[in-house]
Amino acid sequence: MSKVSDQVWFRLGRSMLAPLLVLMLCASCASIKGAGLTVDESAKPVISIMVPLHFPHTPSAELITRIEDLTNTTMDINWVPDGIYTDKMNTALSTNSLKKATFVKHTDYIFVKNAIRSGSFWEIGPYLEQFPNLKHLDADILHQAAIDGRIYGLYTERPSSRQGIIIREDWLEVLGLPKPGTIEELYEVIRQFTAYDPDANGKHDTVGLADRNDLVFGAFKTLSSYFGTPNNWGIADNRIVPEFDTQPYMDTMNFMKRLFDEKLMNNDFAVTSKEMQRDLMIRGAAGVYIGSMTDVQRLSDEARQINPSARFTLANRIQGPEGYRIWSIPNYNGLYLFSKKSIRTEKELLEQLAFFDRTMDKDVANLMRYGIEGKHYSLTGGQVVLPEETSQLRVTEVNALYPLMIADLSNPNVLKAAEKESMWELAERLSADNGKFIVKDPTIGLESKTFDEKSMELNKIISDSTYKYILGQIDEGGFYEEVERWKQSGGSGMMNEYTEAYFAKE
């Protein structure tokens, strides 16, 4: 072939290549659109999060889409039912399958400290100043959760204590009982709810107390506050001592044993999940629930779907031998930690932090808190009005978003509600009242190497023996034998380390 012919074919081939590239690009675009993405969307940062689900329904797709649009991200959220969240989180941690951001409950935080120290999570403290909202996070709360002085997590905020008692108010009225104000009055309400047909159906089919297999967020720890038990640790004879080595802890076990022996509570409480416990209240099989008072709105809403006449009330001031007392946690409910396994580069970390920073802005924060204006709430004079008729809609579409909100209680961008639903209003008011008589854990902010290494196995010794005592499987002597085993297995070392650290700071 001549040189001229070669040039012709070259020009012809080049002229055909351009349209071919266009066709290939169009096919690629069509493929992206077929996957539900636009070209721009395919480049958006992916925000992957593992978060507990406290409601039966995940947030509506409409709300998620709006958040994605406002934050210019694609959200990949693993909603895990709260009752199994700890197990799922621990499994993800042990199998290196964490999301980029993972929520860790305050009560589980101690179990991930070793992973944090081993370098499994990003230290985020040095980056917070780059963000307009994150740089204003409360320094005290950040340092409550710091490890070795370093900040690893973004906190979800909460009052010091939401603990109290949820009671069927209509049952109190049927039996002519006042709301309890002392431990014995509480016992009497529980007893009569079991014995005297509070639902007036002519059947012996109710128990006073619904409880679950949780010595912290179930009934036990709140009751122990009423009896005067220290919060995790106390101080006696210039020494840090564990709560379970005190007389009020034994008094609490005896009270629970009394309820169990007299069949005034669900007899399978030691293996009952939170959902099963809630179901007892919703179906009207039990009338007292001791735990977070903010659970009352959901319990009330769901109970009234079955029985429209069901009404609930709350009590938080129960007088014990030392007056009013309630246990507290630090002002964070949990933390979002950022996995180094899932986030490989600093750029990716900054994308995740930017998302959380953006959620604190007014438009996103109020979307997460209240939903869509005109659908879930209305505005009057710059304040949020929450109509009763949209209550169930908020439960099914909006409320599950709440755990995604960081530092919401002190975020000035979150609008105030002018009119709240009565149960929420009462729960929040009594939670604030709890602040007047909270009992703090004296070891918060202190370090114990033994605690970090052995707390899980040591906690199990006490947890198991507490249940066994209440169930009548061991006596007082047997319980204190287990306390001694706890001490010999590392507990004494823990006490010594906390004692040294506590008095060193004084």
Secondary structure, 3 states (H helix, E strand, C coil): CCHHHHHHHHHHHHHHHHHHHHHHHHHHHHHHHHCCCCCCHHHCCEEEEEEEECCCCCCCHHHHHHHHHHHCCEEEEEEEEHHHHHHHHHHHHHCCCCCCEEEEEHHHHHHHHHHHHCCCECCCHHHHHHCCCHHHCCHHHHHHCCECCECCCEEEECCCCCEEEEEEHHHHHHHCCCCCCEHHHHHHHHHHHHHCCCCCCCCCCCEEEECCCCCCCCHHHHHHHHHCCCCCEEECCCCEEEHHHCHHHHHHHHHHHHHHHCCCECCCHHHCCHHHHHHHHHCCCEEEEEEEHHHHHHHHHHHHHHCCCCCEEEECCCEECCECCEECCCCEEEEEEEECCCCCCHHHHHHHHHHHHHHCCHHHHHHHHHCCECCCEEEECCEEECCHHHHHHHHHHCHHHHHHCCCCCCCCCCCCEEECCHHHHHHHHHHHHHCCCEECCCCCCCCCHHHHHHHHHHHHHHHHHHHHHHCCCCCHHHHHHHHHHHHHHHHHHHHHHHHHHHHHHC
